Amino acid sequence: MTPSPQGASVGRGIGIGLMYGLWRPRVLGAWRVPASGPVIFAVNHAHNLDGPMLMGTAPRPVHFLIKKEAFKGPLGPFLESIGQVKVDRGAPDRTAITGALDVLTSGGVLGIFPEGTRGTGDFASIRAGLAYFALRSGAPIVPVAVLGSTDRRGRLIKALPPLRSGVDVVFGDAFEAGDGSGRRTRKALDDATVRIQEKLTAHLENARRLTGR
């Protein structure tokens, strides 16, 4: 079943209310996001807030690939109802792959943390999954840098940035992962992964210069 686009729109509305109500996000470069058609957001990941922050600040509804562990208890049905895609990171997950490709085939926006898990958020190590989805679907990639969510000063809740603190969300220029040949071989996937990492790293460096983070 294709993740619900209507659900993702509802999730965006919830994200807007929460993110702008509890923090002070500054959004830069949102005009770079294609207004229609399939798009992949490649987002750095250093904090639990990064996904919800993007859902509430992106100009289009986003379907994120989210680890299955986050779907425990009542949060699981909620995440599914707002169009998010559950993925098993420990093994090839055909259901998640199909769901993600369905999002792109239907012209939606897929959100991916290319590092695979929360870390330093510097794109130092990215997995091949992003390149696979980009080459398979032909969707352009938009790099996104979420900066400021790791600030520890003035926190009331340890797992979250200080309330009303500033968080910058910087969208970069869309780019194609492939080399134009249309190849989907293992070498093409490896080459695309290298190309993507270079683009994402450059965007993060530019975003830090732009924001002073």
C-alpha positions as CSV (number, residue, x, y, z in Angstrom):
1,M,0.0,0.0,0.0
2,T,1.3,3.4,-1.0
3,P,1.9,5.6,2.1
4,S,-1.0,8.1,2.3
5,P,-0.3,11.5,0.7
6,Q,-3.3,12.9,2.6
7,G,-1.7,11.5,5.8
8,A,1.5,13.2,5.0
9,S,-0.3,16.5,4.5
10,V,-1.9,16.1,7.9
11,G,1.5,15.3,9.3
12,R,2.9,18.5,7.8
13,G,0.1,20.5,9.4
14,I,0.9,19.0,12.8
15,G,4.6,19.6,12.3
16,I,4.0,23.2,11.4
17,G,2.1,23.8,14.6
18,L,4.5,22.0,16.9
19,M,7.8,23.2,15.4
20,Y,6.8,26.9,15.1
21,G,4.9,26.8,18.4
22,L,7.8,25.3,20.4
23,W,10.9,26.5,18.6
24,R,11.9,29.3,16.2
25,P,12.9,27.7,12.9
26,R,14.5,29.8,10.2
27,V,14.0,28.3,6.8
28,L,16.4,29.2,4.0
29,G,16.2,28.2,0.3
30,A,12.8,26.6,0.4
31,W,12.2,28.0,-3.1
32,R,14.8,25.5,-4.4
33,V,12.5,22.6,-3.8
34,P,10.7,21.6,-7.0
35,A,7.0,22.5,-6.6
36,S,5.8,19.2,-8.1
37,G,7.0,15.8,-9.1
38,P,9.1,13.3,-7.2
39,V,11.8,14.6,-4.9
40,I,14.2,13.1,-2.4
41,F,15.2,15.1,0.6
42,A,18.7,14.0,1.9
43,V,18.8,15.3,5.5
44,N,21.7,15.3,8.0
45,H,20.8,13.6,11.2
46,A,22.2,14.6,14.6
47,H,19.1,14.9,16.7
48,N,15.6,13.3,17.1
49,L,14.1,16.6,16.2
50,D,15.5,16.7,12.7
51,G,12.7,14.7,11.0
52,P,9.8,16.5,12.7
53,M,11.5,19.8,12.1
54,L,11.7,19.1,8.4
55,M,8.1,17.9,8.2
56,G,7.0,21.2,9.7
57,T,9.2,23.5,7.6
58,A,9.4,21.9,4.2
59,P,7.2,23.5,1.5
60,R,5.7,20.1,0.6
61,P,4.5,17.1,2.7
62,V,7.3,14.5,3.4
63,H,7.2,10.8,3.7
64,F,10.2,9.8,5.8
65,L,11.9,6.4,6.0
66,I,11.9,5.8,9.8
67,K,13.4,2.9,11.7
68,K,10.9,0.2,12.8
69,E,11.9,0.7,16.4
70,A,10.1,4.1,16.4
71,F,6.8,2.4,15.6
72,K,6.4,0.7,19.0
73,G,3.2,1.3,21.0
74,P,0.7,4.0,20.0
75,L,3.3,6.0,18.1
76,G,3.3,3.3,15.4
77,P,-0.3,3.7,14.1
78,F,0.1,7.5,14.3
79,L,3.3,7.5,12.2
80,E,1.6,5.2,9.6
81,S,-1.5,7.5,9.6
82,I,0.6,10.5,8.6
83,G,2.3,8.6,5.7
84,Q,5.6,7.7,7.2
85,V,7.4,4.5,6.0
86,K,8.7,1.9,8.5
87,V,12.0,0.3,7.6
88,D,14.0,-2.5,9.1
89,R,17.6,-1.3,9.1
90,G,19.0,-4.7,9.9
91,A,17.9,-6.5,6.8
92,P,16.7,-5.9,3.2
93,D,13.2,-4.6,3.7
94,R,11.2,-5.1,0.5
95,T,8.0,-3.7,2.0
96,A,9.8,-0.4,2.9
97,I,11.6,-0.3,-0.5
98,T,8.3,-0.7,-2.4
99,G,6.6,1.9,-0.2
100,A,9.3,4.4,-0.8
101,L,9.3,3.9,-4.5
102,D,5.5,4.2,-4.6
103,V,5.9,7.6,-2.9
104,L,8.2,8.7,-5.7
105,T,6.2,7.1,-8.5
106,S,3.1,9.0,-7.3
107,G,5.1,12.3,-7.4
108,G,5.6,12.7,-3.7
109,V,8.5,13.7,-1.5
110,L,10.7,11.0,0.2
111,G,12.8,12.0,3.2
112,I,16.0,10.0,3.9
113,F,18.7,10.3,6.5
114,P,21.6,9.0,4.2
115,E,23.9,8.3,7.2
116,G,21.4,5.7,8.2
117,T,21.2,6.6,11.9
118,R,21.7,9.6,14.2
119,G,25.3,10.7,14.5
120,T,27.5,13.8,14.0
121,G,25.2,14.9,11.2
122,D,28.1,15.8,8.9
123,F,27.4,13.3,6.0
124,A,30.8,11.7,6.7
125,S,29.5,8.3,6.0
126,I,26.4,7.7,3.8
127,R,24.8,4.4,2.8
128,A,23.9,3.3,-0.7
129,G,20.2,3.4,-0.2
130,L,19.9,7.0,-1.2
131,A,21.6,6.4,-4.5
132,Y,19.5,3.3,-5.1
133,F,16.2,5.3,-4.7
134,A,17.5,8.2,-6.8
135,L,18.7,6.0,-9.7
136,R,15.7,3.7,-9.6
137,S,13.2,6.5,-9.6
138,G,15.0,9.3,-11.5
139,A,14.0,11.7,-8.7
140,P,16.2,14.7,-8.0
141,I,17.9,15.0,-4.6
142,V,17.5,18.1,-2.5
143,P,20.2,18.4,0.2
144,V,18.9,19.7,3.5
145,A,20.9,20.8,6.5
146,V,19.2,21.1,9.9
147,L,21.5,23.2,12.2
148,G,21.2,24.2,15.8
149,S,19.2,21.3,17.1
150,T,22.1,19.9,19.1
151,D,22.5,23.1,21.2
152,R,22.6,21.9,24.8
153,R,22.4,25.2,26.6
154,G,19.2,26.0,28.4
155,R,17.5,22.6,27.9
156,L,14.5,21.8,30.0
157,I,14.1,18.4,28.4
158,K,17.3,16.5,27.8
159,A,16.2,14.9,24.5
160,L,15.1,18.2,23.0
161,P,16.7,21.6,22.1
162,P,15.8,24.5,24.4
163,L,12.2,25.7,23.8
164,R,12.0,28.8,21.6
165,S,15.6,28.3,20.5
166,G,16.5,28.9,16.9
167,V,17.0,26.1,14.5
168,D,18.1,26.7,10.9
169,V,16.7,24.5,8.0
170,V,18.7,25.1,4.8
171,F,17.6,23.6,1.5
172,G,20.1,23.3,-1.3
173,D,19.9,23.1,-5.1
174,A,18.3,19.9,-6.5
175,F,20.7,17.6,-8.4
176,E,20.6,14.3,-10.2
177,A,22.5,11.4,-8.7
178,G,23.2,9.6,-12.0
179,D,25.7,10.5,-14.7
180,G,23.1,10.7,-17.4
181,S,23.8,7.2,-18.7
182,G,20.8,5.6,-17.1
183,R,22.9,2.7,-15.8
184,R,21.8,0.9,-12.6
185,T,24.8,-1.4,-12.2
186,R,26.7,-1.8,-8.9
187,K,29.4,0.5,-10.2
188,A,26.9,3.1,-11.1
189,L,25.4,2.9,-7.6
190,D,28.9,3.3,-6.1
191,D,29.7,6.2,-8.3
192,A,26.4,7.9,-7.5
193,T,27.0,7.4,-3.8
194,V,30.4,9.2,-4.1
195,R,28.8,12.0,-6.1
196,I,26.0,12.4,-3.6
197,Q,28.3,12.5,-0.6
198,E,30.4,15.3,-2.3
199,K,27.2,17.3,-3.0
200,L,25.8,16.8,0.5
201,T,29.1,17.7,2.2
202,A,29.4,20.9,0.1
203,H,25.9,21.9,0.9
204,L,26.5,21.4,4.6
205,E,29.6,23.6,4.5
206,N,27.8,26.3,2.6
207,A,24.9,26.1,5.1
208,R,27.2,26.5,8.0
209,R,28.9,29.5,6.4
210,L,25.5,31.0,5.6
211,T,24.1,30.6,9.1
212,G,27.2,30.9,11.2
213,R,26.5,27.6,12.9
